[in-house]
Amino acid sequence: MSRIRHIRGSRLAAAGTAVTTAALFAAALAPAPAAGAADRPGRATAIDHATAALAHQASRLGLTSAEGTSVRDVVVDANGTQHVRYDRTYRHLPVLGGDFVVHLAPNGTYRGADLATRRTVSLPTVTPSVKAPKAADLASAALRAANAGELLKNVTAKPQLVVDALHGAPRLAWRTNAVGQDSLGNPVARTVLTDARTGKQIDAWDSIETASGDGQSLYSGTVPLETTQSGSTYQLKDATRGNTYTGDAANKTDLCFLGICFSRAPATLFTDADNHWGTGAASDRSSAAVDAQYGTAETWDYYKNVHGRNGIAGDGKGSYNRVHYGTNYNNAFWDDSCFCMTYGDGDGTTFGPLVALDVAGHEMSHGVTSKTAALTYSGESGGLNEATSDIFGTLVEWYANNSSDPGDYLIGEKIVRSGFGKSALRYMDQPSKDGNSADCWSSSVGNLDVHYSSGVANHFAYLLAEGSGAKTLNGVDYNSPTCDGSTVAGIGRDKLGKIWYRALTVYMTSSTNYAGARTATLNAAKDLYGAGSAEYDAVAAAWSAVNVA
């Protein structure tokens, strides 16, 4: 089933319960001497080093002969330090919360590891008492319950047997992806985790993750576009960025069963005769395509030029966009299964076309998260997942430096209409201004919808970048309070981005919660700027200012 995030009504949507605290397990060793560029190990060498380390550290990492590992991601620092991220299986079943990151010195020596859970996996049997059809029925019922008031159609569910190590002692469970369509044909989906022995629901969350010619866009003015000439016409396809392209969904929707989309709404590639695209008006279908393609390009460039990441998955391959999806569709979503972005046109009252720059950066950053820390989309980790997309969507907007859509700390301000009742979806300086989001951490934050629990990290990010108190930036007034009455001095957006990206790609795991995020960002700040640096102290102060100790 596709892993998607989307905007539903006034928010980007899902609810869940708290998850297990991430465990930090790292050796405190002195940094090794920096390696020269010519000596910097590659991906294959880093994996070889990590494989050797696993053979010697298996017992410390809780690995047994019944378990298997597979590499998900590799990060090699400029000085040759290596970080290899693994997924884990137990008797060939995926282990939820079994992921971990192995850290290695430039010479391949084991330094330590970050684990999603420290629990040892040992089950008496991997034969479920609750059979797959029952798990499917339970998940379908959960999907309908989560969409009460909607008459759902084409509801199907596909169970997968897993080991759940996220919610207490490891146990056999069914992870079931239930999908369907609402009365307008728009996709709805929910992932349900069911105890395979008792049939009791363990957790559930929405799995729709709710972002050289020229073009006249809806929101960003006239923008440059890299295109591909084909005969006498031009295609809205960018060969310089992994062949990213934008197509017209023709107001159709997807047809999906058992978590697999058998028929996708078309993405008919946009073409143009003179390489000047759109008119800046919604009546020209190419105008929204200009925004989508521009948003993809800016997001690609941000990750590559700022963080050295070559594409969303880090493999140089481009994604694609579908615009004009559905009818009056008030959503935009990223879908891992097609590696694509989809944009609705909005209903004209709540939202206009959802192709704004920060929406694109937000949604595509869900793809980055899924390829790195894969933060579980419920509880505090779900809030961090959403906040990661808000943070990077915001940083993409600042990076673009577009005078028609200048950088700000408002989420989705371009797409909202007067019928929405607010000027933006979310406000990073004081998240509670949206009426639902949390400014400060408390023990109940993990019970909130992930788009509201994200407020704690959004608030942290604003304070770390800009500091507390009143100020005006790019014509927007902000006034960010602290939860403990302290005064926080910001260190700038660039440093915020570098610290959060390193924390996400090197230290966070699927079960990282707010306390774990504090540890991860402090580790990142220490790596980048030093343990006694002003940046390190600023990270600590900003977390304390939102009650995360």
C-alpha positions in Angstrom: 0.0 0.0 0.0 1.2 3.4 -0.8 2.7 5.5 2.0 1.2 8.9 1.6 0.8 12.1 3.6 -2.0 14.5 2.8 -3.8 17.6 3.7 -7.4 16.9 4.9 -9.4 20.1 5.4 -7.5 22.4 7.7 -4.6 20.1 8.3 -2.1 17.7 6.8 -4.2 14.2 8.7 -3.8 11.3 11.1 -4.1 10.3 14.7 -2.4 7.8 16.8 -1.1 6.9 20.3 2.3 7.3 21.9 5.1 5.0 20.9 8.1 3.5 22.7 10.9 5.8 23.6 14.0 5.6 21.4 17.0 4.1 23.0 20.4 5.7 22.5 23.4 3.3 22.6 26.7 4.9 21.6 30.2 4.6 22.7 32.0 7.8 23.7 35.2 7.6 21.7 37.4 10.5 20.7 37.1 11.6 17.1 39.4 9.9 14.6 41.7 12.1 12.5 40.0 13.4 9.4 40.4 11.5 6.2 41.5 13.1 3.0 39.0 13.4 0.2 40.8 10.7 -1.7 40.5 8.3 1.3 36.9 8.9 2.0 35.1 5.5 1.9 32.3 4.9 -0.4 28.9 3.3 0.2 30.1 -0.2 -0.5 33.1 0.2 1.9 30.9 1.6 4.6 28.5 -1.4 4.3 31.5 -3.8 4.5 32.7 -2.1 7.6 29.3 -2.2 9.2 28.9 -5.9 8.3 32.2 -6.7 10.1 31.1 -4.6 13.1 27.7 -6.4 13.3 29.5 -9.7 13.5 31.4 -8.6 16.6 28.7 -6.5 18.2 25.7 -8.7 17.6 25.1 -9.4 21.3 25.4 -5.8 22.3 22.9 -4.9 19.6 20.5 -7.6 20.7 20.9 -9.6 17.4 20.4 -13.3 17.5 20.7 -16.1 14.9 16.9 -15.8 14.3 17.3 -12.3 13.0 18.3 -10.8 9.7 19.3 -7.3 8.7 19.1 -5.2 5.5 20.7 -1.9 4.7 18.2 1.0 4.3 20.6 4.0 4.0 24.2 5.0 4.2 25.7 8.4 5.2 29.5 9.0 4.9 30.7 12.3 6.4 33.3 14.5 4.8 35.9 13.2 7.3 35.1 9.6 6.5 32.9 8.8 9.5 30.3 6.3 8.4 26.7 5.8 9.5 24.8 2.7 8.1 21.1 2.4 8.8 19.5 -1.1 9.0 16.1 -2.7 9.1 15.7 -6.0 11.0 13.7 -9.2 10.5 12.9 -12.0 13.0 12.4 -15.4 11.4 11.9 -13.5 8.1 9.2 -11.2 9.5 9.8 -7.4 9.5 10.4 -6.1 13.0 8.6 -2.8 13.7 11.0 -0.8 15.8 13.9 -3.1 14.9 15.7 -0.5 12.9 19.1 0.8 14.1 22.0 2.9 12.9 25.7 1.7 13.2 28.3 4.5 13.6 31.9 3.8 12.4 35.1 5.8 12.5 36.8 6.7 9.2 38.9 3.6 9.4 35.8 1.4 9.9 36.2 0.9 13.6 32.9 0.5 15.5 31.9 3.6 17.5 28.3 2.8 18.6 24.7 2.5 17.5 21.3 4.2 17.8 18.5 1.7 18.2 14.8 2.2 17.9 14.4 -0.3 20.7 16.7 -2.2 23.1 14.3 -5.1 23.5 15.5 -8.6 22.6 13.1 -10.3 20.2 12.2 -13.8 21.2 8.8 -15.3 20.3 7.5 -18.8 21.1 5.9 -19.0 17.7 5.4 -17.0 14.5 2.1 -18.8 13.8 -0.8 -16.3 14.4 -3.9 -17.3 16.4 -5.9 -14.6 14.6 -5.9 -15.4 10.9 -5.3 -12.9 8.1 -9.0 -12.6 7.0 -10.0 -11.6 10.5 -7.2 -9.0 10.7 -8.4 -7.6 7.4 -12.0 -7.3 8.7 -10.8 -5.6 11.8 -8.7 -3.1 9.8 -11.6 -2.4 7.4 -13.8 -1.7 10.3 -11.2 0.7 11.8 -11.0 2.5 8.5 -14.7 3.0 8.4 -14.8 4.1 12.0 -12.0 6.7 11.4 -14.1 8.1 8.5 -17.5 8.1 10.3 -20.1 10.0 8.3 -18.5 9.0 5.0 -20.0 6.3 2.8 -16.8 4.5 1.8 -16.6 2.3 -1.3 -14.1 -0.2 -2.6 -12.7 -0.9 0.9 -10.1 -3.6 0.9 -7.4 -4.6 3.4 -4.1 -6.4 3.0 -2.6 -7.9 6.2 1.1 -8.5 6.7 2.5 -10.6 9.6 5.2 -8.6 11.5 6.9 -8.5 14.9 5.8 -5.4 16.9 8.7 -4.1 19.0 7.4 -0.6 19.2 4.7 -1.0 21.8 6.1 -2.8 24.8 7.4 -6.4 24.8 7.9 -7.8 21.2 4.8 -9.7 20.0 3.4 -11.1 16.8 1.1 -8.7 15.0 -0.7 -8.0 11.8 0.1 -4.8 10.1 -2.9 -4.2 7.8 -3.2 -1.5 5.2 -6.9 -0.8 4.6 -7.8 1.4 1.7 -10.9 2.8 0.1 -12.5 5.8 -1.5 -14.9 8.4 -0.2 -18.1 9.5 -1.9 -16.1 11.7 -4.3 -13.7 8.9 -5.3 -10.8 10.4 -3.2 -8.5 7.9 -1.5 -8.7 7.1 2.2 -6.3 4.7 3.9 -5.4 3.6 7.4 -2.7 1.3 8.8 -3.9 -0.9 11.7 -1.7 -2.9 14.0 -3.4 -5.9 15.5 -2.2 -8.3 18.1 -2.0 -11.6 16.2 -2.7 -13.6 19.4 -5.7 -11.7 20.8 -7.1 -9.6 17.9 -6.8 -6.5 20.0 -5.9 -3.3 18.2 -2.4 -2.1 19.2 -2.2 1.1 17.2 -3.6 2.7 14.0 -2.7 5.7 11.9 -3.7 7.3 8.6 -1.3 6.1 5.9 -2.3 8.9 3.5 0.5 11.3 4.2 -1.1 14.3 4.4 3.7 18.4 -0.6 15.1 26.1 -19.9 11.9 27.7 -20.4 9.8 29.8 -18.2 6.4 29.6 -16.7 3.8 31.9 -15.2 2.7 30.2 -12.0 -0.3 30.7 -9.7 1.7 31.6 -6.6 5.4 32.3 -7.5 5.3 34.6 -10.4 7.3 33.9 -13.5 9.8 31.2 -12.8 12.6 29.4 -14.8 11.9 25.8 -16.0 14.3 23.2 -17.3 12.4 21.3 -20.1 13.0 18.6 -22.7 12.6 19.3 -26.4 10.9 16.5 -28.4 10.6 17.3 -32.0 8.8 20.6 -32.4 7.4 20.6 -28.9 8.7 20.9 -25.4 8.0 18.5 -22.5 7.6 19.6 -18.9 10.4 17.2 -17.9 13.7 18.1 -16.3 16.7 16.0 -17.3 19.0 18.0 -15.0 17.0 16.8 -11.9 16.6 13.1 -12.5 13.9 13.5 -15.2 11.3 14.9 -12.8 8.2 15.7 -14.7 4.6 17.0 -14.3 1.5 15.5 -15.8 -2.3 16.3 -15.9 -4.5 13.9 -13.9 -7.5 15.1 -15.9 -9.5 15.4 -12.6 -9.6 11.6 -12.3 -8.7 9.6 -9.1 -6.9 6.3 -8.5 -8.4 2.9 -8.4 -6.7 0.8 -5.6 -7.4 -2.6 -4.1 -5.6 -4.6 -1.4 -3.1 -1.7 -1.0 -2.1 -1.8 -4.6 -3.1 0.8 -7.1 -4.1 -1.1 -10.3 -5.3 2.0 -12.1 -3.8 5.4 -11.4 -5.2 8.7 -12.5 -3.3 9.6 -15.7 -0.3 11.8 -15.5 -0.4 12.9 -19.1 2.9 14.8 -19.6 2.4 18.5 -20.2 3.8 19.8 -23.5 4.1 23.3 -25.0 4.9 24.7 -28.4 7.1 27.7 -27.4 8.6 26.7 -24.0 6.6 29.5 -22.2 4.2 27.8 -19.9 1.0 28.9 -18.2 -0.6 32.3 -17.9 -0.7 32.6 -14.1 -4.4 32.0 -14.1 -6.1 28.8 -12.8 -8.2 28.7 -16.0 -5.0 27.7 -17.9 -4.3 24.1 -16.8 -0.6 24.6 -17.3 -0.3 27.3 -14.6 -0.7 24.8 -11.8 1.8 22.5 -13.5 4.3 25.4 -13.5 4.0 25.7 -9.7 4.3 21.9 -9.2 7.4 21.6 -11.4 9.0 24.7 -9.9 8.3 23.3 -6.4 10.0 20.0 -7.3 13.0 21.8 -8.7 13.4 24.1 -5.7 13.1 21.1 -3.3 15.6 19.1 -5.3 18.0 22.0 -5.3 17.6 22.7 -1.6 18.4 19.1 -0.6 21.3 18.9 -3.1 22.9 22.3 -2.6 22.4 22.6 1.2 22.7 18.9 2.3 24.4 17.1 -0.5 21.4 14.8 -1.1 20.9 13.9 -4.7 17.2 13.5 -5.0 14.5 12.5 -2.6 15.8 9.0 -2.2 19.4 10.1 -2.5 19.9 8.0 -5.6 19.6 10.8 -8.3 16.2 9.5 -9.5 13.5 12.1 -10.0 9.9 11.9 -8.9 6.9 13.1 -10.8 3.9 15.3 -10.2 0.2 14.9 -11.0 -1.9 18.1 -11.0 -5.7 18.6 -11.3 -6.4 15.4 -9.3 -10.0 14.7 -8.5 -12.8 17.2 -8.3 -12.6 20.1 -5.8 -10.0 17.9 -4.0 -8.7 19.8 -0.9 -5.5 17.7 -0.6 -2.0 17.2 -1.8 0.0 14.1 -1.0 3.3 12.3 -1.5 3.0 8.6 -2.4 6.1 6.3 -1.9 4.7 3.5 -4.1 4.7 5.7 -7.2 7.4 8.0 -6.0 5.1 10.9 -7.0 3.4 14.1 -5.8 -0.3 14.6 -6.3 -2.1 17.9 -6.1 -5.8 18.7 -5.9 -7.3 22.0 -7.2 -9.1 22.8 -3.9 -12.7 23.7 -3.6 -12.1 27.5 -4.1 -13.6 28.3 -0.7 -11.3 26.6 1.8 -8.3 26.1 -0.5 -7.2 27.1 -3.9 -5.0 24.7 -6.0 -2.6 23.1 -3.5 0.6 23.6 -5.6 2.3 26.2 -3.3 6.0 26.1 -2.8 6.0 25.2 0.9 3.3 22.5 0.3 5.6 20.9 -2.3 8.6 21.1 0.0 6.5 19.6 2.9 5.1 16.7 1.0 8.3 15.7 -0.8 10.1 15.9 2.6 7.9 13.0 3.7 9.7 11.0 1.0 13.1 12.0 2.5 11.9 10.9 6.0 10.6 7.6 4.6 14.0 6.8 3.1 15.9 7.8 6.3 14.5 7.7 9.8 11.1 6.4 8.7 9.5 8.0 11.8 6.3 6.0 12.7 3.3 8.1 11.8 1.6 8.1 15.2 2.3 9.4 18.7 5.3 11.6 19.2 7.2 10.1 16.4 4.3 11.0 14.1 4.4 14.6 15.3 8.1 14.7 14.5 7.4 13.2 11.1 5.0 16.1 10.3 7.2 18.7 11.9 10.2 17.5 9.7 8.1 18.2 6.6 7.0 21.6 8.0 10.6 22.5 8.8 12.0 21.6 5.5 9.0 22.9 3.5 9.6 26.2 5.2 13.4 26.1 4.6 12.7 25.3 0.9 10.5 28.4 0.7 13.3 30.6 2.2 15.9 28.9 0.0 13.9 29.7 -3.2 14.1 33.5 -2.3 11.1 34.1 -4.5 9.8 37.7 -4.3 6.2 36.5 -5.2 6.3 34.0 -2.3 8.9 35.2 0.1 10.1 33.0 3.0 8.0 32.9 6.1 7.2 30.7 9.1 3.5 30.2 8.0 2.5 26.8 6.5 0.3 26.9 3.4 -0.5 30.6 3.5 -0.7 30.8 -0.3 -3.4 28.1 -0.7 -5.9 29.2 2.0 -9.0 31.1 1.1 -11.3 33.4 3.2 -13.6 30.4 3.9 -10.7 28.8 5.9 -11.0 31.4 8.6 -7.3 31.7 9.2 -4.3 33.1 7.3 -2.4 29.8 7.2 -2.6 26.1 8.1 0.0 26.4 10.8 2.2 29.0 12.6 5.6 28.0 13.6 6.3 30.9 16.0 3.3 30.1 18.1 1.6 26.9 16.9 -1.4 27.3 19.2 -2.6 30.2 17.0 -4.2 27.6 14.7 -6.5 26.7 17.6 -5.3 23.1 18.0 -1.5 22.7 17.9 0.7 22.4 21.0 3.2 25.1 21.8 4.8 23.1 24.6 5.5 19.5 25.3 3.5 17.6 28.0 2.9 13.9 28.6 -0.3 14.1 26.7 1.2 15.5 23.5 1.5 12.0 21.9 -2.2 11.6 22.1 -2.9 14.5 19.7 -3.3 14.3 16.0 0.2 14.3 14.5 -0.4 17.6 12.8 -1.0 19.2 16.2 1.6 17.4 18.2 4.1 18.6 15.5 3.6 22.1 17.0 6.2 21.3 19.7 9.0 20.7 17.2 7.8 23.5 14.9 8.0 25.9 17.9 11.5 24.5 18.7 12.6 25.1 15.1 11.4 28.7 15.0 13.1 29.5 18.4 16.3 27.8 17.3 16.4 29.8 14.0 15.0 33.2 15.1 14.8 33.3 18.9 12.0 34.3 21.2 10.0 37.6 21.3 8.5 39.9 18.8 10.1 40.6 15.4 9.1 41.3 11.7 10.6 39.2 8.9 9.8 39.7 5.2 6.8 41.8 6.3 5.3 39.2 8.6 5.0 39.9 12.3 6.0 37.1 14.7 5.9 36.9 18.5 7.2 33.6 19.8 6.9 33.0 23.6 8.7 30.3 25.5 7.1 27.8 27.8 9.5 28.3 30.7 9.7 32.1 30.5 13.3 32.0 29.2 14.8 34.2 26.4 16.2 32.3 23.5 18.6 33.6 20.9 18.4 32.2 17.4 21.3 30.8 15.4 19.7 31.2 11.9 17.8 29.1 9.5 20.9 27.6 7.8 22.1 26.1 11.0 18.6 24.9 12.0 18.4 23.0 8.7 21.9 21.4 9.0 21.2 20.3 12.5 17.8 18.8 11.8 18.9 17.1 8.6 21.8 15.4 10.3 19.6 14.4 13.3 17.1 12.9 10.9 19.5 11.0 8.6 22.1 9.9 11.2 20.5 9.6 14.7 16.7 9.4 14.6 14.9 6.0 14.2 11.3 5.0 13.6 10.4 5.3 17.3 12.2 8.6 18.2 10.0 10.7 20.5 10.6 14.3 21.7 13.2 13.3 24.3 14.9 11.3 21.6 14.8 14.2 19.2 16.5 16.4 21.8 19.3 13.9 22.1 19.5 13.4 18.3 19.7 17.2 17.6 22.3 17.7 20.3 24.4 14.9 18.8 24.0 16.5 15.4 25.0 20.0 16.8 28.0 18.4 18.5 29.1 16.7 15.3 28.7 19.9 13.3 29.8 22.6 15.7 31.3 21.0 18.8 30.0 20.0 22.2 30.9 23.3 23.8 29.7 25.5 20.9 27.1 28.2 21.0 25.0 26.1 18.5 25.0 23.1 20.9 23.9 25.3 23.8 21.2 27.0 21.6 19.7 23.6 20.7 19.5 22.7 24.4 18.0 26.1 25.3 15.4 25.9 22.5 14.2 22.4 23.6 14.0 23.5 27.2 12.0 26.5 26.0 9.3 24.1 24.7 9.5 21.9 27.9 11.5 19.1 26.3 14.2 18.2 28.8 
